[in-house]
Amino acid sequence: MSDGAPRKVDIGVLVSGSGSNLQSIIDNIEKGSLDAVLRVVISNNGEAYALERARKHGIPAVVLDHRDYPDREAFDRAMIAILKEHAVELVIMAGFMRVLTPVFLRTFSMRVMNIHPALVPSFQGLHGQERAFDYGVKFTGCTVHFADDGVDTGPVIIQAVVPVYDDDTADTLSQRILKEEHRIFPQAIQYYAEGNLEITGRKVRLKQMARIGEKALHNPPLTRF
């Protein structure tokens, strides 16, 4: 993550489902707004529509069924071999429903990005959108972070805040969060490509960043104060 002009970073994407975040990454690469080359897509689910998305764009798509391996580490070693074969530098977890083992995380230390549909550390793990909705929060959102050996516990790179409205359902809220996921995930990858990320302990800072302003958000809106 050195300083300098943006370069095209070689990425590999891990997916388990439909791959809408994968599609956002592909679209942004193709229109030239994301300085990356997508070298390979790997899925542990042979029925994942994400594989079809990759193939439509001429991207190598590989199925590795985790049930074919004796343990998690053996499965991760198989993924590592494929990622290295395709010269991947940065690994993107785009709806990959597996927790990575230490052997994987050591191989790609602070080079694995994950997205979670909540403002971590709140509502980590599965169904973050639904649990935030059920809890009754007024704001939720999504988070891109570097993966570590926990579940949605790694250093935060970027977050988007989404208000929760009184007439929302869990589905309408999830759709608004998903739109923001499609914006912040490519941005996080672009920060990496620009060499603009600096990690100190748990904190990820941008080497060059403009402040977003001091104005607070309120939901419901203030009426008098």
C-alpha positions as a Markdown table, in Angstrom:
| # | Residue | x | y | z |
|---|---|---|---|---|
| 1 | Met | 0.0 | 0.0 | 0.0 |
| 2 | Ser | 2.6 | 2.5 | -1.0 |
| 3 | Asp | 2.1 | 6.1 | -2.0 |
| 4 | Gly | 1.8 | 7.0 | -5.7 |
| 5 | Ala | -0.5 | 7.2 | -8.6 |
| 6 | Pro | -3.3 | 4.7 | -8.9 |
| 7 | Arg | -2.4 | 1.4 | -10.3 |
| 8 | Lys | -4.5 | -1.5 | -11.4 |
| 9 | Val | -4.6 | -3.9 | -8.4 |
| 10 | Asp | -5.1 | -7.6 | -9.2 |
| 11 | Ile | -8.1 | -8.8 | -7.3 |
| 12 | Gly | -9.9 | -12.1 | -6.7 |
| 13 | Val | -13.5 | -12.3 | -5.5 |
| 14 | Leu | -14.9 | -15.0 | -3.1 |
| 15 | Val | -18.7 | -15.4 | -3.4 |
| 16 | Ser | -21.4 | -17.7 | -2.2 |
| 17 | Gly | -24.6 | -16.2 | -3.6 |
| 18 | Ser | -26.1 | -13.9 | -6.2 |
| 19 | Gly | -23.1 | -11.6 | -6.5 |
| 20 | Ser | -24.7 | -8.2 | -6.7 |
| 21 | Asn | -21.5 | -6.7 | -5.1 |
| 22 | Leu | -19.4 | -8.6 | -7.6 |
| 23 | Gln | -21.5 | -7.1 | -10.4 |
| 24 | Ser | -20.9 | -3.6 | -9.0 |
| 25 | Ile | -17.2 | -4.2 | -8.9 |
| 26 | Ile | -17.2 | -5.5 | -12.5 |
| 27 | Asp | -19.3 | -2.6 | -13.7 |
| 28 | Asn | -17.0 | 0.0 | -12.1 |
| 29 | Ile | -13.9 | -1.7 | -13.5 |
| 30 | Glu | -15.4 | -1.7 | -17.0 |
| 31 | Lys | -16.4 | 1.9 | -16.9 |
| 32 | Gly | -12.9 | 2.9 | -15.7 |
| 33 | Ser | -13.8 | 4.2 | -12.3 |
| 34 | Leu | -12.1 | 1.4 | -10.4 |
| 35 | Asp | -8.4 | 0.7 | -11.0 |
| 36 | Ala | -8.5 | -3.0 | -10.7 |
| 37 | Val | -8.2 | -6.2 | -12.7 |
| 38 | Leu | -10.5 | -9.0 | -11.7 |
| 39 | Arg | -8.4 | -12.1 | -12.1 |
| 40 | Val | -10.7 | -14.9 | -10.8 |
| 41 | Val | -14.0 | -15.5 | -9.0 |
| 42 | Ile | -14.2 | -18.4 | -6.6 |
| 43 | Ser | -17.4 | -19.8 | -5.1 |
| 44 | Asn | -18.1 | -22.6 | -2.6 |
| 45 | Asn | -21.6 | -22.9 | -4.1 |
| 46 | Gly | -21.9 | -24.3 | -7.6 |
| 47 | Glu | -25.4 | -22.9 | -8.0 |
| 48 | Ala | -24.3 | -19.3 | -7.2 |
| 49 | Tyr | -25.5 | -16.8 | -9.8 |
| 50 | Ala | -22.3 | -14.9 | -9.2 |
| 51 | Leu | -20.5 | -17.5 | -11.3 |
| 52 | Glu | -22.7 | -16.7 | -14.3 |
| 53 | Arg | -22.1 | -13.0 | -13.8 |
| 54 | Ala | -18.3 | -13.7 | -14.0 |
| 55 | Arg | -18.6 | -15.9 | -17.0 |
| 56 | Lys | -20.7 | -13.3 | -18.9 |
| 57 | His | -17.7 | -10.9 | -18.6 |
| 58 | Gly | -15.0 | -13.4 | -19.5 |
| 59 | Ile | -13.7 | -13.7 | -15.9 |
| 60 | Pro | -12.4 | -17.1 | -14.8 |
| 61 | Ala | -15.0 | -18.7 | -12.4 |
| 62 | Val | -14.0 | -21.6 | -10.2 |
| 63 | Val | -16.2 | -23.8 | -8.0 |
| 64 | Leu | -14.7 | -25.2 | -4.9 |
| 65 | Asp | -17.2 | -27.1 | -2.7 |
| 66 | His | -16.0 | -26.9 | 0.9 |
| 67 | Arg | -17.7 | -30.3 | 1.5 |
| 68 | Asp | -15.1 | -31.9 | -0.7 |
| 69 | Tyr | -12.3 | -31.1 | 1.8 |
| 70 | Pro | -11.5 | -32.8 | 5.1 |
| 71 | Asp | -11.4 | -29.5 | 7.1 |
| 72 | Arg | -11.5 | -25.7 | 6.8 |
| 73 | Glu | -7.8 | -25.3 | 6.4 |
| 74 | Ala | -7.6 | -27.8 | 3.5 |
| 75 | Phe | -10.4 | -25.9 | 1.8 |
| 76 | Asp | -8.6 | -22.5 | 2.4 |
| 77 | Arg | -5.3 | -23.9 | 1.1 |
| 78 | Ala | -7.1 | -24.9 | -2.2 |
| 79 | Met | -8.4 | -21.4 | -2.5 |
| 80 | Ile | -4.9 | -19.9 | -1.8 |
| 81 | Ala | -3.5 | -22.1 | -4.6 |
| 82 | Ile | -6.0 | -20.8 | -7.1 |
| 83 | Leu | -5.6 | -17.1 | -6.0 |
| 84 | Lys | -1.8 | -17.4 | -6.3 |
| 85 | Glu | -2.1 | -19.1 | -9.7 |
| 86 | His | -4.0 | -16.0 | -10.9 |
| 87 | Ala | -1.5 | -13.6 | -9.3 |
| 88 | Val | -4.1 | -12.1 | -7.0 |
| 89 | Glu | -2.9 | -9.4 | -4.6 |
| 90 | Leu | -6.2 | -8.3 | -2.9 |
| 91 | Val | -8.9 | -10.7 | -2.0 |
| 92 | Ile | -12.5 | -9.5 | -1.9 |
| 93 | Met | -15.2 | -11.3 | 0.1 |
| 94 | Ala | -18.5 | -10.4 | -1.6 |
| 95 | Gly | -21.1 | -12.4 | 0.2 |
| 96 | Phe | -18.8 | -15.3 | 0.9 |
| 97 | Met | -20.5 | -17.3 | 3.7 |
| 98 | Arg | -17.3 | -18.9 | 5.1 |
| 99 | Val | -15.1 | -17.8 | 8.0 |
| 100 | Leu | -11.5 | -17.8 | 6.8 |
| 101 | Thr | -8.8 | -19.7 | 8.7 |
| 102 | Pro | -5.6 | -18.3 | 10.1 |
| 103 | Val | -3.6 | -19.9 | 7.2 |
| 104 | Phe | -5.5 | -17.9 | 4.7 |
| 105 | Leu | -5.3 | -14.7 | 6.7 |
| 106 | Arg | -1.6 | -15.1 | 7.1 |
| 107 | Thr | -1.1 | -15.6 | 3.4 |
| 108 | Phe | -3.1 | -12.4 | 2.6 |
| 109 | Ser | -2.4 | -10.4 | 5.7 |
| 110 | Met | -4.4 | -7.2 | 5.6 |
| 111 | Arg | -5.2 | -8.0 | 2.0 |
| 112 | Val | -8.7 | -9.4 | 2.5 |
| 113 | Met | -11.7 | -7.1 | 2.4 |
| 114 | Asn | -15.1 | -8.0 | 3.5 |
| 115 | Ile | -18.5 | -6.2 | 3.4 |
| 116 | His | -21.1 | -6.4 | 6.1 |
| 117 | Pro | -24.7 | -5.0 | 5.9 |
| 118 | Ala | -24.5 | -3.2 | 9.3 |
| 119 | Leu | -22.4 | -0.6 | 11.1 |
| 120 | Val | -20.0 | -2.8 | 12.9 |
| 121 | Pro | -19.4 | -3.5 | 15.7 |
| 122 | Ser | -23.2 | -3.5 | 15.9 |
| 123 | Phe | -25.1 | -6.5 | 14.5 |
| 124 | Gln | -22.1 | -8.6 | 13.5 |
| 125 | Gly | -22.7 | -12.0 | 11.9 |
| 126 | Leu | -25.7 | -13.2 | 9.9 |
| 127 | His | -28.8 | -11.2 | 9.1 |
| 128 | Gly | -27.4 | -7.8 | 10.2 |
| 129 | Gln | -30.0 | -5.8 | 8.4 |
| 130 | Glu | -32.9 | -7.7 | 9.9 |
| 131 | Arg | -31.5 | -7.6 | 13.4 |
| 132 | Ala | -30.9 | -3.9 | 13.2 |
| 133 | Phe | -34.5 | -3.4 | 12.0 |
| 134 | Asp | -35.9 | -5.6 | 14.7 |
| 135 | Tyr | -33.9 | -3.8 | 17.4 |
| 136 | Gly | -35.5 | -0.5 | 16.4 |
| 137 | Val | -32.3 | 1.5 | 15.6 |
| 138 | Lys | -32.8 | 4.8 | 13.8 |
| 139 | Phe | -29.7 | 4.5 | 11.7 |
| 140 | Thr | -27.9 | 1.5 | 10.3 |
| 141 | Gly | -25.8 | 0.9 | 7.2 |
| 142 | Cys | -22.9 | -1.1 | 5.9 |
| 143 | Thr | -19.2 | -1.5 | 6.5 |
| 144 | Val | -16.2 | -2.6 | 4.5 |
| 145 | His | -13.4 | -3.9 | 6.7 |
| 146 | Phe | -10.2 | -5.9 | 6.5 |
| 147 | Ala | -11.0 | -9.5 | 7.5 |
| 148 | Asp | -9.4 | -11.0 | 10.6 |
| 149 | Asp | -10.0 | -14.3 | 12.4 |
| 150 | Gly | -13.3 | -13.1 | 13.9 |
| 151 | Val | -16.7 | -12.6 | 12.4 |
| 152 | Asp | -17.0 | -9.0 | 11.1 |
| 153 | Thr | -14.4 | -7.8 | 13.6 |
| 154 | Gly | -11.6 | -6.6 | 11.4 |
| 155 | Pro | -10.3 | -3.0 | 11.0 |
| 156 | Val | -13.0 | -0.7 | 9.4 |
| 157 | Ile | -12.1 | 0.9 | 6.1 |
| 158 | Ile | -15.3 | 2.7 | 5.2 |
| 159 | Gln | -19.0 | 2.9 | 6.3 |
| 160 | Ala | -22.2 | 4.2 | 4.9 |
| 161 | Val | -25.0 | 5.3 | 7.2 |
| 162 | Val | -28.7 | 4.6 | 6.2 |
| 163 | Pro | -31.7 | 6.0 | 8.1 |
| 164 | Val | -34.4 | 3.6 | 9.2 |
| 165 | Tyr | -37.9 | 5.1 | 8.5 |
| 166 | Asp | -41.1 | 4.3 | 10.4 |
| 167 | Asp | -42.7 | 2.8 | 7.3 |
| 168 | Asp | -39.7 | 0.6 | 6.4 |
| 169 | Thr | -39.8 | -3.1 | 6.3 |
| 170 | Ala | -36.8 | -5.3 | 6.7 |
| 171 | Asp | -36.8 | -5.8 | 3.0 |
| 172 | Thr | -37.0 | -2.1 | 2.0 |
| 173 | Leu | -34.3 | -1.3 | 4.5 |
| 174 | Ser | -32.1 | -4.1 | 3.2 |
| 175 | Gln | -32.5 | -2.8 | -0.4 |
| 176 | Arg | -31.3 | 0.7 | 0.6 |
| 177 | Ile | -28.4 | -0.7 | 2.5 |
| 178 | Leu | -27.5 | -2.8 | -0.6 |
| 179 | Lys | -27.3 | 0.3 | -2.8 |
| 180 | Glu | -24.8 | 1.7 | -0.5 |
| 181 | Glu | -22.8 | -1.5 | -0.4 |
| 182 | His | -22.5 | -1.2 | -4.2 |
| 183 | Arg | -20.9 | 2.3 | -3.7 |
| 184 | Ile | -18.5 | 1.8 | -0.8 |
| 185 | Phe | -17.0 | -1.6 | -1.8 |
| 186 | Pro | -15.5 | -0.3 | -5.1 |
| 187 | Gln | -14.4 | 2.8 | -3.2 |
| 188 | Ala | -12.6 | 0.7 | -0.6 |
| 189 | Ile | -10.8 | -1.2 | -3.4 |
| 190 | Gln | -9.9 | 2.1 | -5.1 |
| 191 | Tyr | -8.4 | 3.4 | -1.8 |
| 192 | Tyr | -6.1 | 0.4 | -1.8 |
| 193 | Ala | -5.2 | 0.8 | -5.5 |
| 194 | Glu | -4.3 | 4.4 | -4.8 |
| 195 | Gly | -2.0 | 3.4 | -1.9 |
| 196 | Asn | -4.1 | 5.6 | 0.3 |
| 197 | Leu | -4.7 | 3.2 | 3.2 |
| 198 | Glu | -2.7 | 3.2 | 6.4 |
| 199 | Ile | -3.3 | 0.7 | 9.2 |
| 200 | Thr | -2.3 | 1.4 | 12.7 |
| 201 | Gly | -3.6 | -1.3 | 15.1 |
| 202 | Arg | -7.3 | -1.4 | 14.7 |
| 203 | Lys | -7.5 | 1.9 | 12.9 |
| 204 | Val | -7.5 | 2.3 | 9.1 |
| 205 | Arg | -6.8 | 5.9 | 8.0 |
| 206 | Leu | -6.7 | 7.6 | 4.6 |
| 207 | Lys | -3.3 | 9.3 | 4.0 |
| 208 | Gln | -5.2 | 11.9 | 2.0 |
| 209 | Met | -8.7 | 12.7 | 3.2 |
| 210 | Ala | -11.1 | 15.7 | 3.2 |
| 211 | Arg | -13.4 | 16.1 | 6.1 |
| 212 | Ile | -17.0 | 15.3 | 5.5 |
| 213 | Gly | -18.1 | 18.2 | 7.7 |
| 214 | Glu | -19.3 | 18.6 | 11.3 |
| 215 | Lys | -23.1 | 18.5 | 10.7 |
| 216 | Ala | -24.8 | 15.7 | 12.7 |
| 217 | Leu | -27.6 | 13.5 | 11.4 |
| 218 | His | -30.8 | 13.1 | 13.3 |
| 219 | Asn | -33.6 | 10.6 | 12.8 |
| 220 | Pro | -36.4 | 11.5 | 13.5 |
| 221 | Pro | -35.4 | 15.1 | 12.5 |
| 222 | Leu | -35.1 | 17.8 | 15.1 |
| 223 | Thr | -38.1 | 20.1 | 15.2 |
| 224 | Arg | -37.0 | 22.7 | 17.8 |
| 225 | Phe | -33.4 | 22.3 | 18.9 |
